[in-house]
Amino acid sequence: MVLNASHTTEVVDYKMSTKHCLDALDWQTTKLCDVVETLEKKVKKVEVDILELNIQLDKSRMIVIVAILPDLYEEMKAMIDVVAILPGHAVGNGQAPAQEYAPRLKTPELCAHHEGS
């Protein structure tokens, strides 16, 4: 008998044959291979899940961008209107009046599929 701090345990000392040792190692190796295979399957599943989540995130980002496009369009139109009512005021380096830029600041039309958003 061997005494431990909390209880006593009986130590069994027996000799295993070499064949028994090899069989036990073979069984443990098989079990470990099964565990590794299971883990590999789980890792592949998680990789697929991560890929799907990234796709959903990209779609969500695109939805947000499409949702704010009309607001950005309206802000752009307002800024163009402000620039257009500044005749004679310098733009940029002070060399050209704002009126010269007005034709280039035409408001582009939104694509048809964004107008209803």
VEXMAR-406501 format. One record per residue (C-alpha): residue in one letter; x, y, z. Coordinates in steps of 0.02 Angstrom, whole numbers. Example, Ala and Ser with C-alpha at 12.3 -4.5 7.8 and 13.67 -1.06 7.14 Angstrom:
% residues 2
<r r="A" xx="615" yy="-225" zz="390"/>
<r r="S" xx="684" yy="-53" zz="357"/>
END
This chain:
% residues 117
<r r="M" xx="0" yy="0" zz="0"/>
<r r="V" xx="52" yy="177" zz="-39"/>
<r r="L" xx="-5" yy="318" zz="73"/>
<r r="N" xx="-63" yy="480" zz="-7"/>
<r r="A" xx="-109" yy="638" zz="85"/>
<r r="S" xx="-295" yy="602" zz="82"/>
<r r="H" xx="-315" yy="416" zz="57"/>
<r r="T" xx="-227" yy="253" zz="25"/>
<r r="T" xx="-214" yy="171" zz="-144"/>
<r r="E" xx="-158" yy="0" zz="-191"/>
<r r="V" xx="-18" yy="-8" zz="-318"/>
<r r="V" xx="-34" yy="-153" zz="-437"/>
<r r="D" xx="131" yy="-205" zz="-510"/>
<r r="Y" xx="119" yy="-326" zz="-653"/>
<r r="K" xx="223" yy="-357" zz="-805"/>
<r r="M" xx="145" yy="-340" zz="-977"/>
<r r="S" xx="211" yy="-445" zz="-1117"/>
<r r="T" xx="287" yy="-357" zz="-1266"/>
<r r="K" xx="137" yy="-409" zz="-1371"/>
<r r="H" xx="18" yy="-332" zz="-1244"/>
<r r="C" xx="121" yy="-172" zz="-1244"/>
<r r="L" xx="119" yy="-164" zz="-1433"/>
<r r="D" xx="-68" yy="-197" zz="-1438"/>
<r r="A" xx="-98" yy="-61" zz="-1309"/>
<r r="L" xx="9" yy="62" zz="-1407"/>
<r r="D" xx="-79" yy="15" zz="-1568"/>
<r r="W" xx="-248" yy="44" zz="-1486"/>
<r r="Q" xx="-192" yy="213" zz="-1418"/>
<r r="T" xx="-121" yy="262" zz="-1588"/>
<r r="T" xx="-286" yy="216" zz="-1671"/>
<r r="K" xx="-382" yy="320" zz="-1543"/>
<r r="L" xx="-264" yy="468" zz="-1566"/>
<r r="C" xx="-283" yy="456" zz="-1756"/>
<r r="D" xx="-472" yy="459" zz="-1735"/>
<r r="V" xx="-459" yy="613" zz="-1623"/>
<r r="V" xx="-344" yy="701" zz="-1748"/>
<r r="E" xx="-463" yy="659" zz="-1891"/>
<r r="T" xx="-610" yy="727" zz="-1792"/>
<r r="L" xx="-514" yy="886" zz="-1752"/>
<r r="E" xx="-466" yy="908" zz="-1936"/>
<r r="K" xx="-650" yy="895" zz="-1985"/>
<r r="K" xx="-696" yy="1023" zz="-1852"/>
<r r="V" xx="-559" yy="1141" zz="-1912"/>
<r r="K" xx="-622" yy="1128" zz="-2092"/>
<r r="K" xx="-800" yy="1163" zz="-2034"/>
<r r="V" xx="-742" yy="1315" zz="-1936"/>
<r r="E" xx="-644" yy="1377" zz="-2087"/>
<r r="V" xx="-802" yy="1363" zz="-2194"/>
<r r="D" xx="-902" yy="1452" zz="-2059"/>
<r r="I" xx="-774" yy="1593" zz="-2053"/>
<r r="L" xx="-779" yy="1609" zz="-2243"/>
<r r="E" xx="-969" yy="1619" zz="-2239"/>
<r r="L" xx="-962" yy="1751" zz="-2101"/>
<r r="N" xx="-838" yy="1853" zz="-2204"/>
<r r="I" xx="-956" yy="1844" zz="-2353"/>
<r r="Q" xx="-1102" yy="1901" zz="-2243"/>
<r r="L" xx="-995" yy="2042" zz="-2174"/>
<r r="D" xx="-950" yy="2100" zz="-2350"/>
<r r="K" xx="-1134" yy="2096" zz="-2397"/>
<r r="S" xx="-1179" yy="2195" zz="-2241"/>
<r r="R" xx="-1047" yy="2325" zz="-2283"/>
<r r="M" xx="-1116" yy="2340" zz="-2459"/>
<r r="I" xx="-1293" yy="2360" zz="-2392"/>
<r r="V" xx="-1234" yy="2500" zz="-2278"/>
<r r="I" xx="-1142" yy="2586" zz="-2420"/>
<r r="V" xx="-1292" yy="2574" zz="-2535"/>
<r r="A" xx="-1403" yy="2640" zz="-2395"/>
<r r="I" xx="-1299" yy="2797" zz="-2371"/>
<r r="L" xx="-1273" yy="2834" zz="-2556"/>
<r r="P" xx="-1431" yy="2942" zz="-2571"/>
<r r="D" xx="-1377" yy="3046" zz="-2421"/>
<r r="L" xx="-1203" yy="3069" zz="-2493"/>
<r r="Y" xx="-1281" yy="3116" zz="-2660"/>
<r r="E" xx="-1389" yy="3249" zz="-2575"/>
<r r="E" xx="-1238" yy="3318" zz="-2481"/>
<r r="M" xx="-1140" yy="3327" zz="-2644"/>
<r r="K" xx="-1282" yy="3422" zz="-2729"/>
<r r="A" xx="-1290" yy="3544" zz="-2582"/>
<r r="M" xx="-1102" yy="3574" zz="-2592"/>
<r r="I" xx="-1113" yy="3604" zz="-2779"/>
<r r="D" xx="-1254" yy="3728" zz="-2750"/>
<r r="V" xx="-1147" yy="3820" zz="-2622"/>
<r r="V" xx="-1000" yy="3829" zz="-2743"/>
<r r="A" xx="-1116" yy="3889" zz="-2882"/>
<r r="I" xx="-1178" yy="4038" zz="-2779"/>
<r r="L" xx="-1002" yy="4101" zz="-2745"/>
<r r="P" xx="-973" yy="4199" zz="-2907"/>
<r r="G" xx="-815" yy="4299" zz="-2908"/>
<r r="H" xx="-744" yy="4213" zz="-2754"/>
<r r="A" xx="-581" yy="4125" zz="-2777"/>
<r r="V" xx="-573" yy="3936" zz="-2783"/>
<r r="G" xx="-417" yy="3832" zz="-2754"/>
<r r="N" xx="-260" yy="3938" zz="-2769"/>
<r r="G" xx="-358" yy="4099" zz="-2795"/>
<r r="Q" xx="-324" yy="4111" zz="-2981"/>
<r r="A" xx="-490" yy="4052" zz="-3053"/>
<r r="P" xx="-665" yy="4114" zz="-3009"/>
<r r="A" xx="-795" yy="3987" zz="-2952"/>
<r r="Q" xx="-898" yy="4015" zz="-3111"/>
<r r="E" xx="-766" yy="3929" zz="-3215"/>
<r r="Y" xx="-788" yy="3770" zz="-3114"/>
<r r="A" xx="-978" yy="3768" zz="-3118"/>
<r r="P" xx="-994" yy="3670" zz="-3282"/>
<r r="R" xx="-878" yy="3534" zz="-3214"/>
<r r="L" xx="-979" yy="3521" zz="-3054"/>
<r r="K" xx="-1137" yy="3456" zz="-3136"/>
<r r="T" xx="-1233" yy="3341" zz="-3021"/>
<r r="P" xx="-1225" yy="3163" zz="-3086"/>
<r r="E" xx="-1386" yy="3066" zz="-3085"/>
<r r="L" xx="-1403" yy="2918" zz="-2968"/>
<r r="C" xx="-1418" yy="2748" zz="-3047"/>
<r r="A" xx="-1598" yy="2692" zz="-3066"/>
<r r="H" xx="-1580" yy="2548" zz="-2942"/>
<r r="H" xx="-1519" yy="2668" zz="-2805"/>
<r r="E" xx="-1655" yy="2800" zz="-2823"/>
<r r="G" xx="-1788" yy="2693" zz="-2739"/>
<r r="S" xx="-1678" yy="2653" zz="-2588"/>
END
